[in-house]
Amino acid sequence: MKQVIAYIKPLKIENVMLALHKIEGLSGISVLEMRGCGRSRKESTGSIFDEDSYGLVSRLKLEIACCDELVELVVTAIQESAHTGLRGDGKIYVLPALEAVRISSGETGEEAI
């Protein structure tokens, strides 16, 4: 099992969700609204922080737990559908998921996702 974490621009969520819903066997996606900064933070001003946003930009964080066989499909779907060609398109991380437990039934492992 793996956990895919992706940070994308909010304007790309529709494209990303449409691409992910085409992946058979993908059981769920969590989407969180957040703000952050990376290498593309504002460089045009003399100050790192701007009074209103402190240099932070809005992003969406997607969290997806999936079986190993789906990881490449998930990453490719996000990468292609979130791409604008501009700086700050986002990042995708793939992490090992050591265990999953479905609270309602007690199922564990891949059966729980």
N, C-alpha and C positions, 0 to 999 in steps of 0.2 A: 504494500500500500504506500501511496505517496500523498503528500499535501502540496498542492500548487497554490502559490500566493502570487497574485498579480496586482500591480498598481497601474491604473489606466486613467486617461482623461475622461471626465464625465460625459462629454459629448459623444464618446464612442461606445457607451454602454449598450445601446440598441443593437449595433452591429455585432458586438461581442456576444450578447445573449442569444441572438439569432444563430450565430455560429456554434455556440456551445449546445444549444437545444437540438442540433442536428447529430450530436454524438450519441449513438445508441449505447445504453448502459451507464451513462453518467447520471448519478442519482440525485445530486443536489449542488447548489451554488449559494454561498453566502456573500452578500454585498454590503460593504460598510462605507459610509461617507466619511472622509477625513481630509486633513490638510497637512502638508509637509513641504519639504524642500529637498532638492538634490543638486546635482551639478549645474542644472539650468537655472538656478536661482538668479534673481535680478542682478545684473552686473552694471547696469547703466547709471545707477545712482551712487553717490559718494558714500552712502550709509548702507550697511547690510540690511537694516530693518526699515521698513516703511511703517509709518505711524498706525495705519489701519490693519495691515495683515502680517507684519513682522517678517515679510519676505516669504510667507507660506502661500502655496497654491492649493486649490481644491483638487482632490483626486478620489477615485473609488478604489477600494481594496476588495479584491475577489479572493475568496478562500474556497478551494475545491479539494475534497478528499476523493481519491479514485484508486482503482486497481492499477498495478504497474503497466498493464497492457494499454491503458487509455492515456497515459501521461503524454506521450508524443502527440497524439491527436489533440489533447486539451491545449498544450503549449502552442502548437501550430495554429489552432483556431484563434487563440487569444492574440498571438503575435500578428497574424495576418489581418484580423478584423479590427485591432486597436491601432494599427499603423497609420500615421498621417504623413510621415516623412519629415516631420518637424522635430526639433529638439524637445525633450520632455515627454515623449510618447509613453514612457513608463518602464517598468521592470517586471520580470517574471522570475520567481524562485521556485525550485522543486526541492522539497524536503522529505525525508523518510517519515512515515507515519507508523509508529511502533505498535499502536493498538487502537481499536475503535470498539465502542460498546454502545449498542442501541438501548437506551434507558427503558423504553416501554417493554421490550421483549427479553432483554438480557443477551441478545445475539452479540457475538464478538467477531473481530477480524473483518474480512471483506464482506461477509454476510451483513454486517452492521452498517456498511455504507451503501 
